[in-house]
Structures are given as C-alpha cells and as structure tokens.
C-alpha cells in the first residue's frame, strides 16, 4: 500500500480501549477514518483530538453490532458516505468473566452476536468490496484466549477461537484477490474490558499487562505486512511457545492459576 495516496480505514468499537489507539495509529499513518460505535459523544471527542493533530478526514457512524441487523446497517451507512474503505478493523467485542452457567442467555447471545456473527457479516460485505477494487486489509481482533482459553471465559474464548480460525483460513482464501487478513491475539491489556467483564486483574495478569497503544501499533504494523497471526509483546510470544510444549490440560490449569493469582 503506497502512502502517497490517502486510504480509508473503518474501525468498529472505536469509542474506547484499543479502538481509540487504532484510530490514532492509523491517523498517524495518514489514513482517513470512519469511526463507529454506540457512544457518539466519545467518537466526537476522538474526532476532535485527531482532527487537531492530523491532516485526515474523519467520519462518524453510530452502530450497534450486538443487534442482528447492526452489521448490514453499518455497511449500508458507510457506502452512503461514498468512501472507498481499504482497511476494515473489526475491533468491537465484549467479554464476560465467570461461570458460564451463571450467565444469562441474553448475555451469551449478545457476546456471540458481537464477537462472531457481526464480525463475519462485516468481513463478508467489505471483503466483497475489497475484491471488486483489487485488494484491501482486514484486521480481526481475536485474543490470546483464542490460543489458550482461560477458565471462566468459556463463551468469550470460544468466540475468539472462531475469530482466529476464521481469519487464518480466510487469509489463505482471499490472498489471490489481494486481500490480507490478520488475527490480532493480544493478552490482557489496560482497558475498560476487565471492568466490563467484571474481573479483578490478578498479580500475574497485572505483571504481563500490555498497553493499548502497543497492541494497536502491533496490529496495524502486522496487517500491513500481511502477518496471518499477530501476538503483541515478548512475554506473550514466549508464553505461546510454552503452551505449545505442554499438555493441554496443564496449559488450561496454568491459565486458571494466572487469572486467579
């Protein structure tokens, strides 16, 4: 991708956490932006910040990707802007910590809808647009829990395992169309996620916690280079190697210990 031409990136879940840092990182790289989330006030504040610092065009689109029609509606709203999106950052997601049998069916359905179904629909719709234009980039925010699922994150980890497998297969399928697909698999990082998931970070989690800016930088750099799987942070890369060398039951027990201590 040449940097003398302004490209446009669509970022879902752009109102908080690493979504904000995705926007900052892409604006720094001279991408025009389309920011989407439910909290418009936060998007407006982010747009004001970026417009002051960077010479890029920024549009805002309200969306609720936890609803069944959210992804289709977002695609239609973006097309109405007459902006050719060249990068899709599927960042919107939601997690819930605790025993699965204590989670309501509504919470489980919302998690699956947001983390997998809407992501898949957006990838399908914008992927077709990219194919027609001869290429594009898709960055799907998975999680290290897709590689090693921690107990008490069973539904969340299951949705992220889908995102990882989906992205790896799709990257192979779409590369003949000039489309690069990457799965971003960060470990825990400082954001509202843990608070929303109702989990108190353990000492080990705090020790290994990443910064959102570093996660965003690794994700954007990785997808532009065409890396199928991106694991930010040396500690998490090392942990990934360790997990491959031990029995699955031991790895799951180790993950349980890390989350609780």
Secondary structure, DSSP 4 states (H G I P E B T S, - for coil): --SSS--EEEEESTTSTHHHHHHHHHHHTT-EEEEEES-HHHHHHHHHHHHHHS---EEEEE--TTSTTHHHHHHHHHHHTT--EEEEEE-------S-GGGS-HHHHHHHHIIIIIHHHHHHHHHHHHHHHHT-EEEEEE--GGGTSPPTT-HHHHHHHHHHHHHHHHHHHHHGGGTEEEEEE----BSSSHHHHHT-PPPHHHHHHPBPHHHHHHHHHHHHHHT-SEE--SHHHHHHHHHHHHS-HHHHHHHHHHHHH-
